[in-house]
């Protein structure tokens, strides 16, 4: 079973709850992420100002990488800085090695729902607001 994490770094840091957005820094930036660990796949959006996270179960996806690229370029293309495609046949430990190989913190938030997402070391991202229509 292959584990896949697609991680996009954005040029902004924002707060959904406060409805504010600023230029990102090297330490604080929003992300859009897609995760699949063999079952359902997930879309994760992080808001770095208040360490908030919004998560959507997107079910089974045939080509997660292609879908992630298309979706993120469509909705965040104007603030997209860089992206990483991380794949591992050894689960989250392999994803952590892939993160380290790319110079990123190897910190993953693991959830009871069965997915994980990347956050910088020393942060604690949790769902703190609810997207409109959710």
PyMOL commands that place a pseudoatom at each C-alpha (Angstrom):
pseudoatom trace, name=CA, resn=UNK, resi=1, chain=A, elem=C, hetatm=0, pos=[0.000, 0.000, 0.000]
pseudoatom trace, name=CA, resn=UNK, resi=2, chain=A, elem=C, hetatm=0, pos=[1.381, 3.397, -0.978]
pseudoatom trace, name=CA, resn=UNK, resi=3, chain=A, elem=C, hetatm=0, pos=[1.006, 6.480, 1.199]
pseudoatom trace, name=CA, resn=UNK, resi=4, chain=A, elem=C, hetatm=0, pos=[0.862, 9.798, -0.670]
pseudoatom trace, name=CA, resn=UNK, resi=5, chain=A, elem=C, hetatm=0, pos=[1.071, 13.338, 0.660]
pseudoatom trace, name=CA, resn=UNK, resi=6, chain=A, elem=C, hetatm=0, pos=[0.919, 16.238, -1.777]
pseudoatom trace, name=CA, resn=UNK, resi=7, chain=A, elem=C, hetatm=0, pos=[1.934, 19.458, -0.034]
pseudoatom trace, name=CA, resn=UNK, resi=8, chain=A, elem=C, hetatm=0, pos=[1.585, 22.940, -1.501]
pseudoatom trace, name=CA, resn=UNK, resi=9, chain=A, elem=C, hetatm=0, pos=[3.121, 25.954, 0.215]
pseudoatom trace, name=CA, resn=UNK, resi=10, chain=A, elem=C, hetatm=0, pos=[1.288, 29.243, -0.269]
pseudoatom trace, name=CA, resn=UNK, resi=11, chain=A, elem=C, hetatm=0, pos=[2.660, 32.802, -0.359]
pseudoatom trace, name=CA, resn=UNK, resi=12, chain=A, elem=C, hetatm=0, pos=[0.154, 33.902, 2.282]
pseudoatom trace, name=CA, resn=UNK, resi=13, chain=A, elem=C, hetatm=0, pos=[-0.550, 33.356, 5.941]
pseudoatom trace, name=CA, resn=UNK, resi=14, chain=A, elem=C, hetatm=0, pos=[-4.167, 33.775, 6.908]
pseudoatom trace, name=CA, resn=UNK, resi=15, chain=A, elem=C, hetatm=0, pos=[-6.947, 33.262, 9.402]
pseudoatom trace, name=CA, resn=UNK, resi=16, chain=A, elem=C, hetatm=0, pos=[-10.300, 31.939, 8.250]
pseudoatom trace, name=CA, resn=UNK, resi=17, chain=A, elem=C, hetatm=0, pos=[-12.012, 32.983, 11.505]
pseudoatom trace, name=CA, resn=UNK, resi=18, chain=A, elem=C, hetatm=0, pos=[-10.642, 36.538, 11.428]
pseudoatom trace, name=CA, resn=UNK, resi=19, chain=A, elem=C, hetatm=0, pos=[-10.950, 36.848, 7.628]
pseudoatom trace, name=CA, resn=UNK, resi=20, chain=A, elem=C, hetatm=0, pos=[-7.420, 38.269, 7.264]
pseudoatom trace, name=CA, resn=UNK, resi=21, chain=A, elem=C, hetatm=0, pos=[-4.525, 37.485, 4.960]
pseudoatom trace, name=CA, resn=UNK, resi=22, chain=A, elem=C, hetatm=0, pos=[-0.898, 38.631, 5.018]
pseudoatom trace, name=CA, resn=UNK, resi=23, chain=A, elem=C, hetatm=0, pos=[2.265, 37.883, 3.076]
pseudoatom trace, name=CA, resn=UNK, resi=24, chain=A, elem=C, hetatm=0, pos=[3.810, 34.635, 4.266]
pseudoatom trace, name=CA, resn=UNK, resi=25, chain=A, elem=C, hetatm=0, pos=[7.159, 34.408, 5.991]
pseudoatom trace, name=CA, resn=UNK, resi=26, chain=A, elem=C, hetatm=0, pos=[9.658, 31.554, 5.959]
pseudoatom trace, name=CA, resn=UNK, resi=27, chain=A, elem=C, hetatm=0, pos=[8.250, 30.417, 9.314]
pseudoatom trace, name=CA, resn=UNK, resi=28, chain=A, elem=C, hetatm=0, pos=[4.519, 31.077, 8.798]
pseudoatom trace, name=CA, resn=UNK, resi=29, chain=A, elem=C, hetatm=0, pos=[2.598, 30.144, 5.658]
pseudoatom trace, name=CA, resn=UNK, resi=30, chain=A, elem=C, hetatm=0, pos=[-0.651, 28.464, 4.711]
pseudoatom trace, name=CA, resn=UNK, resi=31, chain=A, elem=C, hetatm=0, pos=[-0.732, 25.102, 2.969]
pseudoatom trace, name=CA, resn=UNK, resi=32, chain=A, elem=C, hetatm=0, pos=[-3.044, 23.032, 0.833]
pseudoatom trace, name=CA, resn=UNK, resi=33, chain=A, elem=C, hetatm=0, pos=[-2.440, 19.311, 1.224]
pseudoatom trace, name=CA, resn=UNK, resi=34, chain=A, elem=C, hetatm=0, pos=[-3.843, 16.066, -0.110]
pseudoatom trace, name=CA, resn=UNK, resi=35, chain=A, elem=C, hetatm=0, pos=[-3.355, 12.758, 1.680]
pseudoatom trace, name=CA, resn=UNK, resi=36, chain=A, elem=C, hetatm=0, pos=[-4.150, 9.162, 0.833]
pseudoatom trace, name=CA, resn=UNK, resi=37, chain=A, elem=C, hetatm=0, pos=[-3.021, 6.181, 2.864]
pseudoatom trace, name=CA, resn=UNK, resi=38, chain=A, elem=C, hetatm=0, pos=[-4.753, 3.412, 0.952]
pseudoatom trace, name=CA, resn=UNK, resi=39, chain=A, elem=C, hetatm=0, pos=[-8.378, 4.149, 1.852]
pseudoatom trace, name=CA, resn=UNK, resi=40, chain=A, elem=C, hetatm=0, pos=[-10.215, 7.403, 1.445]
pseudoatom trace, name=CA, resn=UNK, resi=41, chain=A, elem=C, hetatm=0, pos=[-8.297, 10.484, 0.393]
pseudoatom trace, name=CA, resn=UNK, resi=42, chain=A, elem=C, hetatm=0, pos=[-8.374, 13.846, 2.138]
pseudoatom trace, name=CA, resn=UNK, resi=43, chain=A, elem=C, hetatm=0, pos=[-7.934, 17.533, 1.255]
pseudoatom trace, name=CA, resn=UNK, resi=44, chain=A, elem=C, hetatm=0, pos=[-6.437, 19.632, 4.038]
pseudoatom trace, name=CA, resn=UNK, resi=45, chain=A, elem=C, hetatm=0, pos=[-6.131, 23.446, 4.166]
pseudoatom trace, name=CA, resn=UNK, resi=46, chain=A, elem=C, hetatm=0, pos=[-4.064, 25.017, 6.939]
pseudoatom trace, name=CA, resn=UNK, resi=47, chain=A, elem=C, hetatm=0, pos=[-4.368, 28.614, 8.131]
pseudoatom trace, name=CA, resn=UNK, resi=48, chain=A, elem=C, hetatm=0, pos=[-1.138, 29.589, 9.864]
pseudoatom trace, name=CA, resn=UNK, resi=49, chain=A, elem=C, hetatm=0, pos=[-2.210, 32.764, 11.704]
pseudoatom trace, name=CA, resn=UNK, resi=50, chain=A, elem=C, hetatm=0, pos=[-4.279, 30.810, 14.227]
pseudoatom trace, name=CA, resn=UNK, resi=51, chain=A, elem=C, hetatm=0, pos=[-3.086, 27.257, 13.434]
pseudoatom trace, name=CA, resn=UNK, resi=52, chain=A, elem=C, hetatm=0, pos=[-6.523, 26.329, 12.136]
pseudoatom trace, name=CA, resn=UNK, resi=53, chain=A, elem=C, hetatm=0, pos=[-7.191, 23.459, 9.744]
pseudoatom trace, name=CA, resn=UNK, resi=54, chain=A, elem=C, hetatm=0, pos=[-10.102, 22.558, 7.475]
pseudoatom trace, name=CA, resn=UNK, resi=55, chain=A, elem=C, hetatm=0, pos=[-10.388, 18.973, 6.281]
pseudoatom trace, name=CA, resn=UNK, resi=56, chain=A, elem=C, hetatm=0, pos=[-12.534, 17.358, 3.593]
pseudoatom trace, name=CA, resn=UNK, resi=57, chain=A, elem=C, hetatm=0, pos=[-12.891, 13.638, 2.937]
pseudoatom trace, name=CA, resn=UNK, resi=58, chain=A, elem=C, hetatm=0, pos=[-12.741, 13.373, -0.866]
pseudoatom trace, name=CA, resn=UNK, resi=59, chain=A, elem=C, hetatm=0, pos=[-13.262, 9.606, -1.009]
pseudoatom trace, name=CA, resn=UNK, resi=60, chain=A, elem=C, hetatm=0, pos=[-11.434, 7.366, -3.430]
pseudoatom trace, name=CA, resn=UNK, resi=61, chain=A, elem=C, hetatm=0, pos=[-9.353, 9.204, -6.017]
pseudoatom trace, name=CA, resn=UNK, resi=62, chain=A, elem=C, hetatm=0, pos=[-7.778, 7.403, -8.947]
pseudoatom trace, name=CA, resn=UNK, resi=63, chain=A, elem=C, hetatm=0, pos=[-4.946, 9.905, -9.548]
pseudoatom trace, name=CA, resn=UNK, resi=64, chain=A, elem=C, hetatm=0, pos=[-4.511, 11.986, -6.389]
pseudoatom trace, name=CA, resn=UNK, resi=65, chain=A, elem=C, hetatm=0, pos=[-1.466, 13.876, -7.674]
pseudoatom trace, name=CA, resn=UNK, resi=66, chain=A, elem=C, hetatm=0, pos=[-3.206, 15.040, -10.869]
pseudoatom trace, name=CA, resn=UNK, resi=67, chain=A, elem=C, hetatm=0, pos=[-6.364, 16.011, -8.992]
pseudoatom trace, name=CA, resn=UNK, resi=68, chain=A, elem=C, hetatm=0, pos=[-4.332, 17.850, -6.320]
pseudoatom trace, name=CA, resn=UNK, resi=69, chain=A, elem=C, hetatm=0, pos=[-2.409, 19.842, -8.924]
pseudoatom trace, name=CA, resn=UNK, resi=70, chain=A, elem=C, hetatm=0, pos=[-5.508, 20.797, -10.914]
pseudoatom trace, name=CA, resn=UNK, resi=71, chain=A, elem=C, hetatm=0, pos=[-7.538, 21.760, -7.844]
pseudoatom trace, name=CA, resn=UNK, resi=72, chain=A, elem=C, hetatm=0, pos=[-4.764, 23.763, -6.185]
pseudoatom trace, name=CA, resn=UNK, resi=73, chain=A, elem=C, hetatm=0, pos=[-3.733, 25.614, -9.351]
pseudoatom trace, name=CA, resn=UNK, resi=74, chain=A, elem=C, hetatm=0, pos=[-7.378, 26.511, -9.991]
pseudoatom trace, name=CA, resn=UNK, resi=75, chain=A, elem=C, hetatm=0, pos=[-8.095, 27.842, -6.505]
pseudoatom trace, name=CA, resn=UNK, resi=76, chain=A, elem=C, hetatm=0, pos=[-4.664, 29.030, -5.299]
pseudoatom trace, name=CA, resn=UNK, resi=77, chain=A, elem=C, hetatm=0, pos=[-2.584, 29.520, -8.443]
pseudoatom trace, name=CA, resn=UNK, resi=78, chain=A, elem=C, hetatm=0, pos=[-2.072, 33.210, -7.726]
pseudoatom trace, name=CA, resn=UNK, resi=79, chain=A, elem=C, hetatm=0, pos=[-0.464, 32.487, -4.320]
pseudoatom trace, name=CA, resn=UNK, resi=80, chain=A, elem=C, hetatm=0, pos=[1.145, 29.097, -4.983]
pseudoatom trace, name=CA, resn=UNK, resi=81, chain=A, elem=C, hetatm=0, pos=[4.867, 29.091, -4.098]
pseudoatom trace, name=CA, resn=UNK, resi=82, chain=A, elem=C, hetatm=0, pos=[5.970, 25.469, -4.292]
pseudoatom trace, name=CA, resn=UNK, resi=83, chain=A, elem=C, hetatm=0, pos=[4.738, 21.926, -4.146]
pseudoatom trace, name=CA, resn=UNK, resi=84, chain=A, elem=C, hetatm=0, pos=[6.020, 18.565, -2.998]
pseudoatom trace, name=CA, resn=UNK, resi=85, chain=A, elem=C, hetatm=0, pos=[4.844, 15.107, -3.996]
pseudoatom trace, name=CA, resn=UNK, resi=86, chain=A, elem=C, hetatm=0, pos=[5.759, 12.635, -1.285]
pseudoatom trace, name=CA, resn=UNK, resi=87, chain=A, elem=C, hetatm=0, pos=[5.209, 8.910, -1.765]
pseudoatom trace, name=CA, resn=UNK, resi=88, chain=A, elem=C, hetatm=0, pos=[6.131, 5.983, 0.431]
pseudoatom trace, name=CA, resn=UNK, resi=89, chain=A, elem=C, hetatm=0, pos=[5.568, 2.251, 0.564]
pseudoatom trace, name=CA, resn=UNK, resi=90, chain=A, elem=C, hetatm=0, pos=[6.536, 2.310, 4.268]
pseudoatom trace, name=CA, resn=UNK, resi=91, chain=A, elem=C, hetatm=0, pos=[3.708, 4.534, 5.540]
pseudoatom trace, name=CA, resn=UNK, resi=92, chain=A, elem=C, hetatm=0, pos=[4.173, 7.700, 7.535]
pseudoatom trace, name=CA, resn=UNK, resi=93, chain=A, elem=C, hetatm=0, pos=[7.759, 6.859, 8.481]
pseudoatom trace, name=CA, resn=UNK, resi=94, chain=A, elem=C, hetatm=0, pos=[8.610, 6.942, 4.791]
pseudoatom trace, name=CA, resn=UNK, resi=95, chain=A, elem=C, hetatm=0, pos=[6.750, 10.231, 4.343]
pseudoatom trace, name=CA, resn=UNK, resi=96, chain=A, elem=C, hetatm=0, pos=[8.771, 11.693, 7.226]
pseudoatom trace, name=CA, resn=UNK, resi=97, chain=A, elem=C, hetatm=0, pos=[11.991, 10.624, 5.487]
pseudoatom trace, name=CA, resn=UNK, resi=98, chain=A, elem=C, hetatm=0, pos=[10.758, 12.238, 2.258]
pseudoatom trace, name=CA, resn=UNK, resi=99, chain=A, elem=C, hetatm=0, pos=[10.026, 15.484, 4.138]
pseudoatom trace, name=CA, resn=UNK, resi=100, chain=A, elem=C, hetatm=0, pos=[13.500, 15.498, 5.686]
pseudoatom trace, name=CA, resn=UNK, resi=101, chain=A, elem=C, hetatm=0, pos=[15.097, 14.809, 2.291]
pseudoatom trace, name=CA, resn=UNK, resi=102, chain=A, elem=C, hetatm=0, pos=[13.412, 17.978, 0.997]
pseudoatom trace, name=CA, resn=UNK, resi=103, chain=A, elem=C, hetatm=0, pos=[14.570, 20.103, 3.924]
pseudoatom trace, name=CA, resn=UNK, resi=104, chain=A, elem=C, hetatm=0, pos=[11.164, 20.245, 5.638]
pseudoatom trace, name=CA, resn=UNK, resi=105, chain=A, elem=C, hetatm=0, pos=[10.298, 19.450, 9.248]
pseudoatom trace, name=CA, resn=UNK, resi=106, chain=A, elem=C, hetatm=0, pos=[9.336, 15.796, 9.600]
pseudoatom trace, name=CA, resn=UNK, resi=107, chain=A, elem=C, hetatm=0, pos=[6.321, 16.681, 11.767]
pseudoatom trace, name=CA, resn=UNK, resi=108, chain=A, elem=C, hetatm=0, pos=[2.992, 15.091, 10.838]
pseudoatom trace, name=CA, resn=UNK, resi=109, chain=A, elem=C, hetatm=0, pos=[-0.294, 15.549, 12.652]
pseudoatom trace, name=CA, resn=UNK, resi=110, chain=A, elem=C, hetatm=0, pos=[-1.889, 12.099, 12.775]
pseudoatom trace, name=CA, resn=UNK, resi=111, chain=A, elem=C, hetatm=0, pos=[-5.663, 11.966, 13.232]
pseudoatom trace, name=CA, resn=UNK, resi=112, chain=A, elem=C, hetatm=0, pos=[-8.106, 9.430, 14.608]
pseudoatom trace, name=CA, resn=UNK, resi=113, chain=A, elem=C, hetatm=0, pos=[-9.955, 9.602, 11.281]
pseudoatom trace, name=CA, resn=UNK, resi=114, chain=A, elem=C, hetatm=0, pos=[-7.012, 7.873, 9.602]
pseudoatom trace, name=CA, resn=UNK, resi=115, chain=A, elem=C, hetatm=0, pos=[-5.214, 10.651, 7.768]
pseudoatom trace, name=CA, resn=UNK, resi=116, chain=A, elem=C, hetatm=0, pos=[-2.165, 12.792, 8.444]
pseudoatom trace, name=CA, resn=UNK, resi=117, chain=A, elem=C, hetatm=0, pos=[-1.008, 16.232, 7.394]
pseudoatom trace, name=CA, resn=UNK, resi=118, chain=A, elem=C, hetatm=0, pos=[2.211, 18.201, 7.598]
pseudoatom trace, name=CA, resn=UNK, resi=119, chain=A, elem=C, hetatm=0, pos=[2.769, 21.065, 10.022]
pseudoatom trace, name=CA, resn=UNK, resi=120, chain=A, elem=C, hetatm=0, pos=[5.949, 22.837, 11.117]
pseudoatom trace, name=CA, resn=UNK, resi=121, chain=A, elem=C, hetatm=0, pos=[7.639, 21.577, 14.281]
pseudoatom trace, name=CA, resn=UNK, resi=122, chain=A, elem=C, hetatm=0, pos=[6.395, 23.310, 17.407]
pseudoatom trace, name=CA, resn=UNK, resi=123, chain=A, elem=C, hetatm=0, pos=[2.873, 23.945, 16.094]
pseudoatom trace, name=CA, resn=UNK, resi=124, chain=A, elem=C, hetatm=0, pos=[-0.465, 22.453, 17.079]
pseudoatom trace, name=CA, resn=UNK, resi=125, chain=A, elem=C, hetatm=0, pos=[-2.983, 22.693, 14.261]
pseudoatom trace, name=CA, resn=UNK, resi=126, chain=A, elem=C, hetatm=0, pos=[-6.595, 21.831, 15.096]
pseudoatom trace, name=CA, resn=UNK, resi=127, chain=A, elem=C, hetatm=0, pos=[-9.977, 22.611, 13.535]
pseudoatom trace, name=CA, resn=UNK, resi=128, chain=A, elem=C, hetatm=0, pos=[-10.989, 25.893, 15.138]
pseudoatom trace, name=CA, resn=UNK, resi=129, chain=A, elem=C, hetatm=0, pos=[-13.449, 27.302, 12.596]
pseudoatom trace, name=CA, resn=UNK, resi=130, chain=A, elem=C, hetatm=0, pos=[-15.954, 25.885, 10.146]
pseudoatom trace, name=CA, resn=UNK, resi=131, chain=A, elem=C, hetatm=0, pos=[-15.974, 26.680, 6.445]
pseudoatom trace, name=CA, resn=UNK, resi=132, chain=A, elem=C, hetatm=0, pos=[-19.145, 28.295, 5.141]
pseudoatom trace, name=CA, resn=UNK, resi=133, chain=A, elem=C, hetatm=0, pos=[-21.566, 25.647, 3.916]
pseudoatom trace, name=CA, resn=UNK, resi=134, chain=A, elem=C, hetatm=0, pos=[-19.892, 22.858, 5.882]
for i in range(1, 134): cmd.bond("trace and resi %d" % i, "trace and resi %d" % (i + 1))
show_as sticks, trace
zoom trace
